[in-house]
């Protein structure tokens, strides 16, 4: 059940209506840390997938963030509809449907998207022609996580030249040292992060034509502005902002929970295989390629990302129990939680959801 003592403590801290705005500024200040970055050579671009709330993103921008980071096209669309940007999509966007959605969202705000292969650049170039527009792109460098990104400086340089020959706009390089985050020993964690930084910066001196590492955005180096910031503890977002006295933008009639057995979650994730060349994702059981280990679309090698390995998935499920389960308990206590079985084909799950929600649809 939701810890009501913690809830009452939060409410007591921000007890009066007059303090509501103070509470919101306090939250944003802690999560954004704009004062911390003001005196440093880096800029800050917080990640939207933490709060998933446009109003928080709006306050982050007002407090000094130079933009918002998104994980996928859907998040960028939400931000664009709210007029919030510029946006960095810190992943590759592949396939005609998603690329067309990407360019549609970019009509409202500036969007930069990560690339890691010439195939990806070619797909974006085709999308640019269909949209009659251009787009900023940033090269992702593999800093040791072995999930996405260029593997060597020479590959990064060649991609920058490829971008230079296209209608896309080169905006720098990025990297993510996620493999260092969960190392318990501080010294080892710092050493791993520093090694990742060296991999990130390697080869930038070979890119004078594109001013890699020197391109200026709001007076600071572009390769230093892309920080993915999470709050000191995600637990504070495990309760709705209404506990702080925020007036909800909409009243929730029902919260739908998609219930899936952990064993099924592991089976779904572990079966994913990603093409090294074009980024297309296959599944050994649900969407297998014609030839095992080989991409049907480009012939590239398929591999299993570290994120898709069983030990990683089990850890993420443990984190889910700690950080997200309290939110589910909260909505259950409110009497608006509705759970459905989410196993089986997408069409079946959709039908179950529609049937369950029918009485709430006016």
N, C-alpha and C positions, 0 to 999 in steps of 0.2 A: 504494500500500500504506500501512497505518497506520504512523505514525512511531514506531518502537519506542524510539528515544532519548528522545522526549518521555514515552512511557509509563513508562520506567524512572526518569526524573527525577521524575515524579509519585509513583511508588511509593516512591522513596527519601526523598522529603520526609515521607511519612507511613508509615514503615517498620514500626512495631510495632503490635500489636493495641491497646496502651494508648493510642496516639495516634489511633485511628480516630474516637473521638467528638470529639477536638480538631479533626480534619480536617473533620468535618461542621459543627461550629460555625464554623470558619473560613470555609467555603464560604458558609454562610447569612449570616454577618456581612458578608462582602464584597458579596453579592448583595442583601441587605436594606438595609444601611446604616442600621440603626435608630439608631445614635448620631448620625449626621448629622441625622436628622429629629427627634430628641428635643428639640433646642434651637430648633426652628423651628415656625412656625405651621401647617405641613402635617402630615398623617398619611400613612401609607404603606399601599398596597394592591397588593402585587406581582402580576405577571401569571403565571398558571398555565401559559400556553402556552410559557413558556421551559423550565422543567424537566420539565413534564408528569409530575410525581412527587408523589403525596400526602404521602410522608414529608418531602420538602423543604418543601412547603406547611405541614405540621404544625410544622416547626422554625421557619419564618418567622413563624407566628402566635405561637409561644412566645417568639420574640425581640422581639416588639413590633408586628408588622403588625396593623392593625385589621381585616383581611379579605383575601380573595383575589379577584383579577380573573380572569374567564374570557372566552373569545372566543365560545363557543357553548354550546348546551344540553348536548351530550355531555360537555364538560369539567365543567360544573356538576353533572351527574349523578355523575361520578366523585368529585368533592369531597364531594357530599352523602352518598354511600354511605359515605365515610370519616368522616363527621361533622365536616367542616371548613367553617367559614364565619365570619362572613357572606360571601356571594358577590355580586360585581357582575358581571353579564353586560354587557360594554361594547359591545353590539351590539343590534339590534332582533331580536326573535323573532316570526316571522309564521307564519300557517297553523295550523289547528286541531291537527294532530298534534303539532307542536313545542310549541305553547302548553300542551297538556295534559301533555306531558312536563315542561315547566317547572314547572307547579303541583304535579305529583307530587313533583318534587325538592324543592320549597319546603316540603314537609311535614317534611323532616328538618332543614333549616337555613334561616336567613333568606336570601332572594335579592332583589336589586334588579336590574331590567332597564332598558335604555335604550329610549326611545321618541322618535319624531320626527314623528309625524303623528296626526291624529284617527282615521284609519282604523285605525292600529296600536293606539291606545288602546281603540277599540271592540272589536277582536278580543280584547284582553287582558281587557276587561270581561266579554265573553261567556265566556271561559275561567274567570274568577273565579266566575261563576254556576254553571258546570258542576262546578267543584271545591268550591264552597261555602267559598271562602277569598278572601283579599285578597293584594296583592302591592305591594311598593315599586317605584316607577318614577322614573327620572331622565331629564330631557330632554337629548338630545344637541344641541349647538349646532355648526353648521358654522363652524369657525374658519379656513377658508381651504383646506382639503384638497378640498372639494367632492365628498365621498364620501357622507356621511350628515349628517343634522342640520338644524335649523331655519336658515333663511337670513337672518332679520332678528329684532331684538328683539321687535317686535310679534307675530310668529309664535310666539316662545317664550312670551310672556305669554298668548296665547290658548290654547296647549297646556296651560299651568299651570292656567288656569281650567277647561279641559275635564277635566283630571285631578281638580280639586276637585269637579266635579259627579258624578264616578264613585265607585266603591267602592275604587279604587286609591289608594295612599298616595304623595303627592308627596314626593320625597327630594332635590330640588335639580337642578342642571344639570351637564353634563360636556362636555368638548371634547378633541380630539386633534389636535395640531399635527404630524402625521406628514409633512406636506409640507416641514417645516423640517429634518427629521432629516438628510437626505442632502446638504444644501447645504454645499459644502466650505469656503467662506469663513466664518470665525468671526463676523465682524461682521454679515455679511448673514444668517447663520443666527440670531443673537441678535435681530436686528431683526425677522425674520419670526416668530420665536417670541413676541416681545413684541406684535406686531400681532395674533397669534392670541389671546393672552391678553385683549387689549382687546375682541376680538369675543366671547370667552367671557363676559366680565363685562358686556357691553352689555345694558342693559334690566333688570338685576337690581334697580335702585332702583324699578322699576315694579311690583315683586311683593311689596309689604309684607304682603299677606294671606297669602302662602305662605312668608314669611320667606326668600326666595331669597338664598343667600349668607350667611344668618345661622342657618339651622337647625343645631343643634349635635349632633354625634355624638362622644361621648367627649371633650367639652370643646373641640373644634376645629371650624371651619366646614366644613360638609359639602361645599361646592363646592371645597374645597381638599384633600380626602382621596383623590381618585381619581388616583393616579399609577401609570403603567404602567412598571414597573422591569425592565430587562434587565441582565444582568451586564455588566461592562466589556468582556468579550469572550465571545461565545457559544461560542468554541472549547472551553472547559472542559467544556461539555455535549456535545461531539462525541465523548466517550468515556464508556462506562458508569461509574457511580459505583463499580463493583467495582475500578477501578484505584486507588482510594484506600483499598482494604481493606474497603469496606462489604460486609457479608454480604447477598447478594441475597435478596429476599423470596420469589422463585420462581426455579426453574432453567429456563432457556430451552432448549427442544429444537430450535427452529427459528425463524428470523426471516424473514418473508415480505417480499420487495421487489417492489413493483408497478412494472414497468419500462415507461416510456412515452417515446417519442421526443420531443425538445424541440419539434420542429415541431408535433407533435400537441398538446402541452401549450399552446403558443401559440394554436393554432386553437381549442381548447376554451375557454380563458380569454377570448380576444378576442371570442368570439361572445356573451358574456354581456351582457344588457341588464336594467337594474333600473328598476322603476317608481318614479317620484318620489313618488307618493302613498301606495302601500301597501307598498312594499318588495319586492314579488314579483319573483323573478329569472326571466327568460326566456332563451332561446338562439336565435340567428338560424337555426341549423341543426338542433339537436337538440330544441328545444322552442319553436318560433316561435309568436307570438300570431297570432290570426286576421287582424288588421290590423297591418301593419308599423308599429312605433313607438308602439303603443297597447296598454295592458294590458287583457286580456280580463276580468279580475276587477273592476277599478274604473274603467277608462277613462282611467287616468292616463298621462302621458307616459313613454316609456321612454328611458333614456339609458345611455351607457357610462361607468362609473366610471373614475376615473384609475387605480385598481388593476387594471383590466381592459384597459388599453392595452398595446400590444406592447412599448414601451420599458420600461414598469414590469415586465412579466413577464420580459423578458430579464434585467433587473437582478436579479430575485429568483432566477432560475435560476443566475446567477453566484454569488450569495450561497450558494445551496444547494451548489454545488460546493465552496466554501470551508469551510462550516460543517457540512454534513451528510454529504458524501461520505466524510470520514474515519471516521465511525461505520459506514458500510456496509463500508468496507475492514476495519475491526476485526472485524465479525461474519464477514466472508469468511475472514479469517485464523483465526477460531475454528472454522471448518468448519460453521457452522450457518445460513449465508445461503442462501436459496432464492428465486430470481427467477422471475417469470412475466410474460408479455406482458399488459399492462393496457389494450391498445387494444380498441375495439369496445364493444358494448352491455354494460350492467351485468351482465345475466344470464350472458353469455358469460364475462366476467372472473371472476364468482363461481364458475362451473363449473370453470374452469381452476384457480382457487385451491383448491377442494375436492379436485380430482383430485390436485394437487401435494401437498396436506397429508394425504392419505388414510393414508399409511403412518405418520404421526405421531399419528393419532387412535386412542385406545384404547377 
